[in-house]
Amino acid sequence: MSKKVNLSPKDFSNLATLSNLSPSKEESDTIRNQLSEALNAMDVLNELDTKDVAPLNHPTGEMVNVYRKDEVTSSLSQKEALSNAKSTHNGYFQVDAIFEDQEN
Amino acid sequence: MKLNELTITNTLKGLENHDFSSEEVTKDCLSKIGQTNKKINSFISIFEEEAIASAKIADEKIKKGDKLPLLGVPFAIKDNFLTKDRRTTAASKVLDDYIPQYSSTVIRKLEYAGAIILGKTNLDAWCHGSSTETSDYGSCKNPHDTNTLPGGSSGGSAAAISSNQTIGSIGSETAGSIRQPASWCGVVGLKPTYGRVSRYGVIAMGSSLDSPGPLTKTTEDAAKVLEVISGLDKFDGTTSPKKVENYHKNLSADIKGMTIGIPKEYLMEDSQEGINQLVLDAAKQMEKLGAKIVEISMLDPKYSIAVYTIVQRSEVSSNLSRFDGIRYGNDRSLMGPEAKRRIMLGTYALSSGYYDAYYKKAQKVRMLLKKDFERVFQSVDTVLAPTSPSTALPVGSSLNHPMFGEIADVLVEASSMAGLTGINIPVGFIGKLPVGMQIIGNYFQEQTVLNLAHAYETSVDWRQNEFKS
């Protein structure tokens, strides 16, 4: 983290893809610079020695795996589950095709 | 006096004595909202018909002698809490038409306790901010001076309480989002210990941080609400099995012998002039009541800014990935610039090659912040500090300042990172604008924190006149 971060437009474009976002051309330059600035500000953490420190995952530290019985209980009905979808088909959520049509 | 100006405590008394009905209180609140929402913009959705219908049902129950803890009391709910069959937006156009098929546990508990839900309050979109200016439904304004901001992200809830549009309200805090708007709006805001209150049905921001909690007119009210909303929840595996205490019944103003630590690093030189002194004056008042004040030293709060920035944005990038417009909501292109920034920074911090340098490093420093508090709690019962380095800032202050929230929340971030409990209590004014102080307690020490806040609140005249019965 000691090297200054300077996201290139290509880095930014890859990041946008990973984030499933499509910022406009105007937005992209602004956000790219803001991100680089923010990431550089994170350098301050290197002032602290954390060599023998474990990462903190659960703040109160007392939780271990919380299980319940493997039993079927009530849940949303199919109708309820589909009620907010913009596009449904025969009781399914409809999504963009992932596979292209291929001649067999 | 109009019924919307009552506290939860006095509403319950009045309803029990049949001085007025829940329908009357509810209608007074709705009337106040109708008169003031255009100016303050604290509500995104108002459930007028449903609220009056619920109030009528509550009145029937009261007639029969039912004794539910919040029966007939109107509440305003931050719009990141799912309310079944009632629009929930997280203040983002991505969820503009989202109607939840279930309610969050907090809402179910409130409704089971007889509370009336007036509507959903404004917030920074997805809770991303400390001003409410990133809301896609227009910013909320501070009722004390509408040229200033209410703070955020629970700005709408804070403004609704502050302007007596409601009797009680609910917000959530990830790093300051209850305490800071409570400070700027001059109301009581309690952030419970992480895991004390269920996050089920709360639109997720930082899963290891989010803490739902009450914003109220008095500490007694906060204790009452905390009792109702706390507890182990089978739908949220991070909730604590610790028994819910009788926070309200055991509320006491006796703080003799309590040790209060004031970290010198939190009395910042560049805080707005007057704030530190008001907090020190309040500390003197607590000394008069029998508490012992000591100066302590803690890790510079500046580190918590970086920890929060990385941890929160990393968790956000994961949590907001579900909003793809398939099962609910609109397309991700409607995400605002702040949301886009946070998602992308989080994605970067979690990505291969950067995870160790950013996320893992931040979580390690987070452990240092936790250990720092554990160290001071060996010698003090509570930590006292200003809540915010400034009073409410002018409308527009957060625009074009990507790190606005993180800097505004510098004094509350460390305790949030550690998952501790903290309360904001008003201590005075600078000009027209409220100043708040925060009392931070050890894990699950909400009773201690509430008692200290209550002791201060009930000992100062001006607070007694603030919310009359």
Interface residues (C-beta under 8 A of the other chain):
Chain A: M1 L15 A16 L18 S19 N20 L21 S22 P23 E27 T30 I31 Q34 L35 E37 A38 L39 A41 M42 V44 L45 N46 E47 L48 T50 V53 A54 P55 L56 N57 H58 P59 T60 G61 E62 M63 V66 R68 L76 E80 A81 S83 N84 A85 K86 F93 V95
Chain B: D97 Y98 I99 Q101 Y102 T193 Y194 G195 S208 L209 K234 G237 T238 S240 K302 Y303 I305 A306 V307 T309 I310 S317 S321 D324 G325 I326 R327 Y328 G329 N330 R332 S333 M335 P337 K340 R341 I343 M344 L345 T347 Y348 S351 A357 Y358 K360 K361 A362 Q363 K364 V365 R366 M367 L368 K370 P402 M403 M417 A418 G419 L420 Y443 F444
